Amino acid sequence: MESVSNRIAPSLSLPVGPLWEGPGEIVLVGTGANAEIAYDYSWVVTKGADIVATGNTAEVRFAAPDDGVYRVQFQTTAEGTGVGA
């Protein structure tokens, strides 16, 4: 028997780098593992302690204001169940 958390495991579509700072937009796209399940999404993009972008749809867009390392947190939750991955 497959667990619910395995059926909703998120996946990401990331741009191929290197990516440069500046006015261009970086687009990250996430999906859940099962097309039959409706998902709620949560994104947080940070650089150090600064939040650069947040989102609650299947994609998040942001411009990198400076070069460096950015951390992306992405979570899917099966709508109405509270079970997330």
Secondary structure, DSSP 8 states (H G I E B T S, - for coil): ---HHHHT--EEE---S----SSS-EEEEEE-S-TTS-EEEEEEEEETTEEEEEESSSEEEE--SSSS--EEEEEEEETTT--B-
